[in-house]
Amino acid sequence: MSAPISASTDASASSASPPEHVLVVGTGRDFPARLRAALPGTRTTVMCQLDYLDKVQEPGANARIVGVRGDAPDEEWIALAAAAHAVDPFTRIGTFGERDQGRYAVVAEALGLPAHSPQTVTLVHDKAAMRVRLAERGVDTTASARVDDLAALRAFVRSVGGPCVVKPVSSSGSAGVTKVSGGSELTEAFELAAGSYMGLSSAGVLVEEFLTGPQFSVEAFSEGGEHVMIAVTRKYSDPATFVELGHVSPADVPADTRAGIEAYVAAVLDAVGIEFGPSHTEVVLTPAGPRVIETHVRMGGDMIPTLALEATGVDIDDCAARQTLGEKVLPGIRARLAEGSGQGCSAIWFASVTAPGTLEEVVGLEEARALPGVTEVEPTARPGTQVGALASSESRVAYARALAPTEGEAVRAAKAAATALEFRLRVRTPDIETV
């Protein structure tokens, strides 16, 4: 872990300021602790869904935890936040994950705290609305449509005349995504995309033309409407399910190609109104240039911030915590990038199984960890977990990370470690009726 990027305010000014009290919407992962450590005297209140209370880390270290039903209306979230604010005022608000970002935006607006606007959060989460906005601004003309039924889906696929992608309007982890060309597969694809995933209720079905070309994600940080691109990461996805298989940062692309991707992503961020904080944007480099898959007002998943830290020396998580507390972080990010303090190319590769069953044991962890260039190998599924074929990012059962001088070497090392693992499953023998 690199040293924290220095704040623009000096220690004496910070110590003279009133103590901060940050409302963290969502479980916040380790960010409540990061906030308290970044500025001594800071207090945190966590507000999250009741179903995720057990995921709040160090609950007793917070000033309070407010649990709300996941299906409660926005007005209830606002009322409960306002009640806490009335007796112990919040100075700032933050959110550090996908879930409940919409609640964060409306609560912030009601309490008068600086945050992403509800419109920006809607545009980021509603992929159909994002497509409309980008087309209106002339940023991206990918053909797409929100479809309410199977007939509308069939009509769109016929009009495009080629492969299309059917996916939930609002989801994550590549859940519910299917590539289709037509015929009977459309029925299953529509039903899959219309389902609910990872605690997110269905917001409808989106269909869009299939984009061909290598895939990348761009980790950016914004401040005052200005964007700095930290890392361009190459993404490897399963061709059938679109679930990410691995990532490597930085991507080995020509300087002009990288510049084109970065300029395009900046235009996407401007179009949806992102003015501050980390963002994670996924793009396809098509023959016609970069085209967006989706963007997020959060750090990337799959340990991408760790890859970016090792590749560039910029700690995105640390910057997010410090900016939430009011620090200016872009000057420090630029300085770190100019230093070229990365350790090389950093890669991650995921392992999965092809047959359903109950995971009993992961074999070969120590041998995989000892392979050249490998920095970490960890299972993500515990013994006793029901596992199966790759359907979303939640289906993956282990990962391996590696560092190397080049992109190819890093990917090969991480992939070799992940594929060296063996997974022993307990499979139920089907009952066979005898005569």
C-alpha positions, 0 to 999 in steps of 0.5 A, a space after each residue: 500500500 502506497 503512502 496516502 496522497 497528501 491533502 491540500 489542507 495542512 494538519 494545523 488547519 485540519 485540527 482547527 476545523 470542527 470534527 466531521 460527522 459523515 453519514 455513510 449510506 450502504 454498509 460502506 465496507 471498510 470506508 467508515 474506518 478509513 474515514 475515521 483514520 484519515 482525519 482524527 476526530 471524525 465520526 461515522 453513522 452508517 445507514 443501510 438495509 436491514 438485510 445487510 446489517 451483518 456486513 457492517 464492519 466494526 459496528 460499535 466504532 460508529 456513532 450509530 447504525 440505522 437499519 431500513 427495510 430494503 423496500 421502504 420508500 425514499 421518504 422513510 429513508 429521508 425521515 430516518 436520516 433527518 431524525 438522526 441529523 436533527 440530534 447529531 448533525 451530519 457534515 458530509 455524506 458518502 456512499 462507496 458501493 452500488 447498492 442504495 446509491 439512489 437513497 444516498 442521492 435523495 437523502 443528501 438532497 433533502 439534508 442539503 449535503 453535497 453529493 451526486 445528484 439524483 439525476 446523475 445516479 439515475 443515469 448511471 444505474 438506468 442503462 437505458 436512460 444512459 444510452 438516451 442521454 449519450 445519444 442526445 449529447 452525440 457521445 455514443 450512438 449505439 443502437 438500443 431500446 428498453 423493451 417491455 415484452 418479447 414482441 418488442 425484443 424480436 422487432 429490435 433484433 430484426 431491425 438491427 440485423 445482427 447479434 444483440 445483447 439483452 440485459 437488465 436495465 439496472 444490475 451488476 456483476 454481468 448477471 442476466 446478460 445474454 448474447 442473441 441473434 434471434 429465434 427461440 433464444 429470445 424468450 429465455 434471454 428476455 426472462 433472464 434479463 427481467 429477473 432480480 439479481 443481488 438484491 436489486 429488483 428488476 427495472 426492465 429489460 434493455 437490448 442493444 447492438 452487440 459491440 465487437 472489439 477488445 474490452 477495457 475499463 477506465 478508472 478515473 477520479 473527478 473533482 470540480 467537474 475535472 477528470 483525471 484518468 488513472 488507469 486503462 485496464 484490459 478486461 477479459 470476459 467469457 464470450 457466452 456469459 460476459 462474466 469477467 474472467 480477468 483484468 490486467 492494468 495497465 493495458 498495453 495499447 498505443 499512446 494514441 489509442 489510450 488517449 482516444 479512450 480517455 477522451 471518450 470516457 471524459 465525454 461520457 462522464 460529462 454527459 451523465 453529470 459526474 463532477 467528483 469522486 471515483 468512476 469505473 467505466 467499461 468500454 469496447 474498442 470497436 472499429 469505429 472507436 470506443 463505445 461504452 458498455 456502462 459507467 459507475 460512480 464508484 470504484 471498480 470491482 474485482 480488486 481493480 483498485 488494487 491492480 491500479 494501485 500496483 500499476 500506478 501508485 495511486 490509491 483510489 480508495 484512499 483518495 475517495 475517503 479523503 475527498 469525502 472529508 473535503 480534501 482536494 486530491 487531484 493534485 496529488 493524483 497527478 503528482 503520483 502518476 507523473 512519478 511513474 511509481 507503479 510496480 509493473 503490470 498487475 493482473 487478476 484471474 478468476 477460477 470457476 467450476 463447470 458442474 453444480 455441487 457443494 464445494 468441499 475443498 480447494 486443492 493446490 493453494 500453496 502450490 499456486 501461490 509459489 508460482 513465479 510472479 504470483 502475489 495472491 491466491 484466495 478462494 472466494 467460496 467457502 466449503 459448504 457453498 453451493 457452486 455451479 456453472 459461470 452465470 455471474 461474477 458471484 459464480 466465481 470460486 477463487 482468484 489469483 493475482 500476479 505482477 510482471 513487467 509486461 501485460 502478457 506475462 502478468 496475465 499468464 502468471 495469474 491465469 496459471 495460478 488460477 487454473 492450477 487449483 482443483 475444486 472438490 465437489 459433493 454432487 447429489 446422485 439423482 434418485 432413479 425410480 426402479 420398477 
